[in-house]
Amino acid sequence: PDDLIVIDDSDNNDSASQGDVSPWHILIADDDEQVRVTSRFALASTRVLGRPLQLHYADSAASALKQLSDLPEMAVILLDVVMESEGAGLELVKAIRANEQFAALRIILRTGQPGYAPELEVVEKYDINDYHTKQELTHRRLISALTAALRSYDQIRTIIQSRKGLEKVVHASADLVERRAIES
């Protein structure tokens, strides 16, 4: 049996320590209802980086993609590799990574079929955070994987927001230089 892990991040400067109590949105995409129920039970009342988890569920790749589109602040997807078809999970990964809207979304692949692990190049190419068989993803490993993925998500969002702010500064500077040139 797994031991309960308490993650104390009160000494860091994450948004959680700055009073942000909005939940992390986690999508559990799996065609096996028992896996969805077990995941809900395993993650009930769990807080990661000082914030609660809001779980969302999908039983197919199409349903998962719709939920991601409807909720752009989804942070992590726990994704079954084999759902309604053998390649459904990896096709969903390709669709996610092809859409800039999902740039910060972290992906944890899970499979009930050991030996169906994606090749290392697929994991690297599609920016997949983690990969586990469902049997090896114990409560402790699930929380650890989610914590790492959520930290990564938070850091990527910060970088994206910083880049957008820098782009605004660059455009404003260019406009200012252009106005001064016209005045001269």
BELMO-V768677 format. One record per pair of residues at least 12 apart in sequence whose ideal C-beta (glycine too) atoms are under 10 Angstrom apart, sorted by sequence separation. I is the first residue (numbers start at 1). GAP is how many residues later the second one is. D is the distance in whole Angstrom. If there is no record, write none. Layout:
i->I gap->GAP d->D
i->I gap->GAP d->D
This chain:
i->28 gap->12 d->8
i->43 gap->12 d->6
i->56 gap->12 d->9
i->77 gap->12 d->10
i->80 gap->12 d->9
i->81 gap->12 d->9
i->130 gap->12 d->10
i->26 gap->13 d->9
i->64 gap->13 d->7
i->79 gap->13 d->7
i->109 gap->13 d->9
i->118 gap->13 d->7
i->132 gap->13 d->7
i->56 gap->14 d->9
i->79 gap->14 d->7
i->93 gap->14 d->6
i->109 gap->14 d->8
i->117 gap->14 d->6
i->130 gap->14 d->9
i->131 gap->14 d->10
i->28 gap->15 d->8
i->40 gap->15 d->6
i->56 gap->15 d->7
i->64 gap->15 d->7
i->77 gap->15 d->8
i->92 gap->15 d->9
i->117 gap->15 d->9
i->130 gap->15 d->5
i->39 gap->16 d->7
i->64 gap->16 d->9
i->77 gap->16 d->9
i->93 gap->16 d->8
i->107 gap->16 d->9
i->117 gap->16 d->8
i->129 gap->16 d->7
i->130 gap->16 d->9
i->26 gap->17 d->7
i->40 gap->17 d->8
i->54 gap->17 d->9
i->79 gap->17 d->9
i->109 gap->17 d->9
i->116 gap->17 d->9
i->129 gap->17 d->10
i->39 gap->18 d->8
i->56 gap->18 d->7
i->61 gap->18 d->9
i->89 gap->18 d->9
i->115 gap->18 d->9
i->130 gap->18 d->7
i->36 gap->19 d->9
i->54 gap->19 d->10
i->58 gap->19 d->9
i->61 gap->19 d->9
i->64 gap->19 d->8
i->77 gap->19 d->8
i->90 gap->19 d->8
i->107 gap->19 d->7
i->109 gap->19 d->6
i->114 gap->19 d->5
i->129 gap->19 d->7
i->130 gap->19 d->7
i->26 gap->20 d->10
i->37 gap->20 d->9
i->54 gap->20 d->9
i->60 gap->20 d->10
i->63 gap->20 d->9
i->89 gap->20 d->7
i->107 gap->20 d->7
i->108 gap->20 d->8
i->109 gap->20 d->9
i->110 gap->20 d->9
i->111 gap->20 d->8
i->113 gap->20 d->8
i->114 gap->20 d->9
i->129 gap->20 d->5
i->36 gap->21 d->5
i->54 gap->21 d->9
i->56 gap->21 d->9
i->58 gap->21 d->9
i->59 gap->21 d->9
i->62 gap->21 d->10
i->63 gap->21 d->10
i->89 gap->21 d->9
i->106 gap->21 d->8
i->107 gap->21 d->5
i->108 gap->21 d->6
i->109 gap->21 d->7
i->110 gap->21 d->8
i->111 gap->21 d->8
i->112 gap->21 d->7
i->113 gap->21 d->9
i->114 gap->21 d->8
i->129 gap->21 d->10
i->24 gap->22 d->10
i->26 gap->22 d->9
i->36 gap->22 d->9
i->53 gap->22 d->9
i->58 gap->22 d->10
i->61 gap->22 d->6
i->62 gap->22 d->8
i->74 gap->22 d->10
i->89 gap->22 d->8
i->105 gap->22 d->9
i->106 gap->22 d->9
i->107 gap->22 d->6
i->108 gap->22 d->5
i->109 gap->22 d->4
i->110 gap->22 d->6
i->111 gap->22 d->6
i->112 gap->22 d->5
i->114 gap->22 d->9
i->24 gap->23 d->9
i->36 gap->23 d->7
i->53 gap->23 d->9
i->55 gap->23 d->9
i->60 gap->23 d->6
i->61 gap->23 d->7
i->106 gap->23 d->5
i->107 gap->23 d->8
i->108 gap->23 d->7
i->109 gap->23 d->7
i->110 gap->23 d->7
i->111 gap->23 d->7
i->112 gap->23 d->8
i->129 gap->23 d->6
i->23 gap->24 d->9
i->24 gap->24 d->6
i->33 gap->24 d->9
i->35 gap->24 d->10
i->51 gap->24 d->10
i->59 gap->24 d->8
i->60 gap->24 d->5
i->61 gap->24 d->8
i->64 gap->24 d->9
i->68 gap->24 d->9
i->103 gap->24 d->9
i->105 gap->24 d->10
i->106 gap->24 d->8
i->107 gap->24 d->9
i->108 gap->24 d->7
i->109 gap->24 d->10
i->110 gap->24 d->5
i->111 gap->24 d->10
i->129 gap->24 d->9
i->23 gap->25 d->10
i->24 gap->25 d->8
i->58 gap->25 d->9
i->59 gap->25 d->8
i->60 gap->25 d->9
i->64 gap->25 d->9
i->77 gap->25 d->9
i->93 gap->25 d->9
i->110 gap->25 d->10
i->127 gap->25 d->10
i->21 gap->26 d->9
i->33 gap->26 d->7
i->61 gap->26 d->9
i->62 gap->26 d->9
i->65 gap->26 d->10
i->90 gap->26 d->10
i->110 gap->26 d->9
i->111 gap->26 d->10
i->24 gap->27 d->5
i->26 gap->27 d->5
i->27 gap->27 d->10
i->28 gap->27 d->6
i->29 gap->27 d->9
i->30 gap->27 d->8
i->31 gap->27 d->9
i->32 gap->27 d->8
i->48 gap->27 d->10
i->61 gap->27 d->4
i->65 gap->27 d->6
i->68 gap->27 d->9
i->86 gap->27 d->9
i->89 gap->27 d->9
i->110 gap->27 d->6
i->23 gap->28 d->6
i->24 gap->28 d->7
i->25 gap->28 d->8
i->26 gap->28 d->7
i->27 gap->28 d->8
i->28 gap->28 d->7
i->29 gap->28 d->8
i->30 gap->28 d->8
i->31 gap->28 d->5
i->48 gap->28 d->10
i->60 gap->28 d->7
i->61 gap->28 d->7
i->64 gap->28 d->6
i->68 gap->28 d->7
i->74 gap->28 d->8
i->77 gap->28 d->6
i->78 gap->28 d->10
i->79 gap->28 d->6
i->81 gap->28 d->5
i->82 gap->28 d->10
i->90 gap->28 d->6
i->94 gap->28 d->9
i->97 gap->28 d->8
i->98 gap->28 d->10
i->20 gap->29 d->9
i->21 gap->29 d->8
i->22 gap->29 d->7
i->23 gap->29 d->5
i->24 gap->29 d->5
i->25 gap->29 d->5
i->26 gap->29 d->5
i->27 gap->29 d->5
i->28 gap->29 d->5
i->29 gap->29 d->4
i->30 gap->29 d->7
i->31 gap->29 d->6
i->61 gap->29 d->9
i->72 gap->29 d->6
i->75 gap->29 d->8
i->76 gap->29 d->7
i->77 gap->29 d->8
i->78 gap->29 d->9
i->79 gap->29 d->7
i->80 gap->29 d->8
i->81 gap->29 d->7
i->82 gap->29 d->6
i->89 gap->29 d->9
i->93 gap->29 d->8
i->97 gap->29 d->5
i->108 gap->29 d->9
i->127 gap->29 d->10
i->20 gap->30 d->8
i->21 gap->30 d->6
i->22 gap->30 d->9
i->23 gap->30 d->6
i->24 gap->30 d->7
i->25 gap->30 d->8
i->26 gap->30 d->7
i->27 gap->30 d->7
i->28 gap->30 d->7
i->29 gap->30 d->8
i->30 gap->30 d->10
i->31 gap->30 d->9
i->61 gap->30 d->6
i->62 gap->30 d->9
i->65 gap->30 d->6
i->69 gap->30 d->9
i->72 gap->30 d->8
i->74 gap->30 d->9
i->75 gap->30 d->7
i->76 gap->30 d->5
i->77 gap->30 d->6
i->78 gap->30 d->5
i->79 gap->30 d->6
i->80 gap->30 d->6
i->81 gap->30 d->4
i->82 gap->30 d->7
i->86 gap->30 d->8
i->93 gap->30 d->10
i->96 gap->30 d->8
i->97 gap->30 d->6
i->16 gap->31 d->9
i->19 gap->31 d->9
i->20 gap->31 d->7
i->21 gap->31 d->8
i->23 gap->31 d->4
i->24 gap->31 d->10
i->25 gap->31 d->6
i->26 gap->31 d->10
i->27 gap->31 d->6
i->28 gap->31 d->10
i->29 gap->31 d->8
i->61 gap->31 d->4
i->64 gap->31 d->9
i->65 gap->31 d->8
i->68 gap->31 d->8
i->73 gap->31 d->9
i->74 gap->31 d->6
i->75 gap->31 d->7
i->76 gap->31 d->8
i->77 gap->31 d->7
i->78 gap->31 d->8
i->79 gap->31 d->7
i->80 gap->31 d->7
i->81 gap->31 d->9
i->82 gap->31 d->6
i->94 gap->31 d->9
i->96 gap->31 d->9
i->97 gap->31 d->9
i->16 gap->32 d->9
i->17 gap->32 d->8
i->18 gap->32 d->9
i->22 gap->32 d->9
i->23 gap->32 d->9
i->29 gap->32 d->7
i->31 gap->32 d->10
i->60 gap->32 d->9
i->61 gap->32 d->9
i->64 gap->32 d->9
i->69 gap->32 d->8
i->72 gap->32 d->9
i->73 gap->32 d->10
i->74 gap->32 d->10
i->76 gap->32 d->6
i->77 gap->32 d->9
i->78 gap->32 d->6
i->79 gap->32 d->9
i->80 gap->32 d->7
i->81 gap->32 d->8
i->90 gap->32 d->7
i->93 gap->32 d->9
i->94 gap->32 d->7
i->96 gap->32 d->10
i->110 gap->32 d->9
i->16 gap->33 d->4
i->17 gap->33 d->6
i->62 gap->33 d->10
i->68 gap->33 d->8
i->69 gap->33 d->9
i->72 gap->33 d->9
i->80 gap->33 d->10
i->93 gap->33 d->5
i->15 gap->34 d->8
i->16 gap->34 d->3
i->29 gap->34 d->8
i->30 gap->34 d->9
i->58 gap->34 d->9
i->61 gap->34 d->8
i->65 gap->34 d->9
i->68 gap->34 d->6
i->82 gap->34 d->6
i->93 gap->34 d->9
i->108 gap->34 d->9
i->14 gap->35 d->6
i->15 gap->35 d->9
i->16 gap->35 d->5
i->29 gap->35 d->4
i->43 gap->35 d->9
i->61 gap->35 d->10
i->81 gap->35 d->6
i->93 gap->35 d->7
i->110 gap->35 d->10
i->14 gap->36 d->7
i->15 gap->36 d->8
i->27 gap->36 d->10
i->28 gap->36 d->9
i->29 gap->36 d->9
i->81 gap->36 d->8
i->90 gap->36 d->8
i->12 gap->37 d->8
i->14 gap->37 d->9
i->27 gap->37 d->6
i->65 gap->37 d->9
i->68 gap->37 d->7
i->81 gap->37 d->7
i->108 gap->37 d->5
i->9 gap->38 d->10
i->12 gap->38 d->9
i->29 gap->38 d->8
i->90 gap->38 d->10
i->108 gap->38 d->7
i->7 gap->39 d->9
i->9 gap->39 d->9
i->29 gap->39 d->9
i->39 gap->39 d->7
i->106 gap->39 d->9
i->2 gap->40 d->9
i->7 gap->40 d->8
i->9 gap->40 d->5
i->10 gap->40 d->7
i->27 gap->40 d->6
i->106 gap->40 d->9
i->108 gap->40 d->9
i->5 gap->41 d->9
i->6 gap->41 d->9
i->7 gap->41 d->6
i->8 gap->41 d->10
i->9 gap->41 d->6
i->27 gap->41 d->7
i->108 gap->41 d->6
i->4 gap->42 d->9
i->7 gap->42 d->7
i->8 gap->42 d->9
i->9 gap->42 d->10
i->25 gap->42 d->9
i->36 gap->42 d->10
i->106 gap->42 d->8
i->107 gap->42 d->8
i->7 gap->43 d->8
i->25 gap->43 d->10
i->35 gap->43 d->9
i->106 gap->43 d->4
i->27 gap->44 d->8
i->36 gap->44 d->10
i->105 gap->44 d->9
i->106 gap->44 d->7
i->35 gap->45 d->7
i->106 gap->45 d->9
i->25 gap->46 d->6
i->106 gap->46 d->5
i->25 gap->47 d->9
i->27 gap->47 d->5
i->106 gap->47 d->5
i->25 gap->48 d->6
i->26 gap->48 d->8
i->27 gap->48 d->9
i->28 gap->48 d->9
i->29 gap->48 d->6
i->30 gap->48 d->7
i->32 gap->48 d->7
i->104 gap->48 d->9
i->105 gap->48 d->7
i->106 gap->48 d->10
i->24 gap->49 d->9
i->25 gap->49 d->5
i->26 gap->49 d->7
i->27 gap->49 d->7
i->28 gap->49 d->8
i->29 gap->49 d->7
i->30 gap->49 d->8
i->31 gap->49 d->6
i->79 gap->49 d->9
i->104 gap->49 d->5
i->23 gap->50 d->10
i->24 gap->50 d->9
i->25 gap->50 d->6
i->26 gap->50 d->5
i->27 gap->50 d->4
i->28 gap->50 d->5
i->29 gap->50 d->5
i->30 gap->50 d->4
i->32 gap->50 d->10
i->81 gap->50 d->8
i->104 gap->50 d->9
i->106 gap->50 d->8
i->22 gap->51 d->9
i->24 gap->51 d->5
i->25 gap->51 d->8
i->26 gap->51 d->8
i->27 gap->51 d->7
i->28 gap->51 d->9
i->29 gap->51 d->6
i->30 gap->51 d->10
i->31 gap->51 d->8
i->32 gap->51 d->9
i->104 gap->51 d->9
i->105 gap->51 d->9
i->23 gap->52 d->9
i->24 gap->52 d->7
i->25 gap->52 d->10
i->26 gap->52 d->7
i->27 gap->52 d->8
i->28 gap->52 d->9
i->30 gap->52 d->10
i->31 gap->52 d->4
i->77 gap->52 d->10
i->78 gap->52 d->9
i->79 gap->52 d->10
i->81 gap->52 d->10
i->104 gap->52 d->4
i->105 gap->52 d->10
i->30 gap->53 d->7
i->31 gap->53 d->6
i->76 gap->53 d->8
i->103 gap->53 d->7
i->104 gap->53 d->5
i->29 gap->54 d->7
i->31 gap->54 d->10
i->76 gap->54 d->10
i->78 gap->54 d->9
i->80 gap->54 d->8
i->103 gap->54 d->9
i->104 gap->54 d->9
i->104 gap->55 d->9
i->78 gap->56 d->10
i->103 gap->56 d->10
i->104 gap->56 d->6
i->31 gap->57 d->8
i->103 gap->57 d->6
i->104 gap->57 d->10
i->31 gap->58 d->10
i->29 gap->59 d->9
i->30 gap->59 d->9
i->78 gap->59 d->9
i->29 gap->60 d->8
i->100 gap->60 d->10
i->29 gap->63 d->7
i->78 gap->64 d->8
i->78 gap->67 d->8
i->78 gap->68 d->8
i->76 gap->69 d->9
i->76 gap->70 d->6
i->39 gap->71 d->9
i->75 gap->71 d->9
i->78 gap->71 d->9
i->76 gap->72 d->10
i->77 gap->72 d->9
i->76 gap->73 d->5
i->75 gap->74 d->7
i->76 gap->74 d->6
i->35 gap->75 d->8
i->75 gap->75 d->6
i->76 gap->76 d->9
i->35 gap->77 d->8
i->75 gap->77 d->9
i->76 gap->77 d->6
i->27 gap->78 d->9
i->29 gap->78 d->10
i->75 gap->78 d->4
i->74 gap->79 d->9
i->75 gap->79 d->8
i->25 gap->80 d->10
i->26 gap->80 d->10
i->27 gap->80 d->10
i->28 gap->80 d->10
i->30 gap->80 d->7
i->32 gap->80 d->7
i->73 gap->80 d->10
i->29 gap->81 d->9
i->30 gap->81 d->10
i->31 gap->81 d->10
i->75 gap->81 d->10
i->26 gap->82 d->9
i->28 gap->82 d->9
i->30 gap->82 d->9
i->75 gap->82 d->9
i->73 gap->84 d->9
i->46 gap->93 d->9
i->53 gap->93 d->8
i->39 gap->95 d->10
i->42 gap->95 d->9
i->48 gap->95 d->7
i->38 gap->96 d->9
i->42 gap->96 d->9
i->43 gap->96 d->9
i->46 gap->96 d->9
i->48 gap->96 d->10
i->42 gap->97 d->5
i->46 gap->97 d->7
i->49 gap->97 d->9
i->53 gap->97 d->9
i->39 gap->98 d->9
i->41 gap->98 d->10
i->48 gap->98 d->6
i->49 gap->98 d->7
i->35 gap->99 d->6
i->43 gap->99 d->7
i->48 gap->99 d->5
i->51 gap->99 d->8
i->42 gap->100 d->6
i->43 gap->100 d->8
i->46 gap->100 d->8
i->48 gap->100 d->10
i->38 gap->101 d->10
i->42 gap->101 d->8
i->48 gap->101 d->9
i->49 gap->101 d->6
i->32 gap->102 d->8
i->35 gap->102 d->10
i->48 gap->102 d->5
i->49 gap->102 d->7
i->39 gap->103 d->8
i->43 gap->103 d->8
i->48 gap->103 d->9
i->51 gap->103 d->10
i->30 gap->104 d->9
i->49 gap->105 d->7
i->26 gap->120 d->7
i->24 gap->122 d->8
i->26 gap->123 d->9
i->26 gap->124 d->9
i->24 gap->125 d->9
i->24 gap->126 d->6
i->25 gap->128 d->10
i->24 gap->129 d->8
i->24 gap->130 d->9
i->5 gap->134 d->8
i->16 gap->134 d->9
i->20 gap->134 d->10
i->3 gap->135 d->10
i->4 gap->135 d->8
i->5 gap->135 d->6
i->2 gap->136 d->5
i->3 gap->136 d->8
i->4 gap->136 d->9
i->5 gap->136 d->10
i->7 gap->136 d->7
i->14 gap->136 d->9
i->1 gap->137 d->9
i->2 gap->137 d->4
i->3 gap->137 d->7
i->5 gap->137 d->10
i->6 gap->137 d->10
i->7 gap->137 d->9
i->14 gap->137 d->8
i->1 gap->138 d->9
i->2 gap->138 d->5
i->5 gap->138 d->5
i->9 gap->138 d->9
i->16 gap->138 d->9
i->2 gap->139 d->8
i->4 gap->139 d->9
i->5 gap->139 d->7
i->7 gap->139 d->10
i->12 gap->139 d->9
i->15 gap->139 d->6
i->2 gap->140 d->9
i->7 gap->140 d->6
i->14 gap->140 d->6
i->2 gap->141 d->9
i->14 gap->141 d->9
i->5 gap->142 d->9
i->9 gap->142 d->9
i->15 gap->142 d->9
i->15 gap->143 d->9
i->14 gap->144 d->10
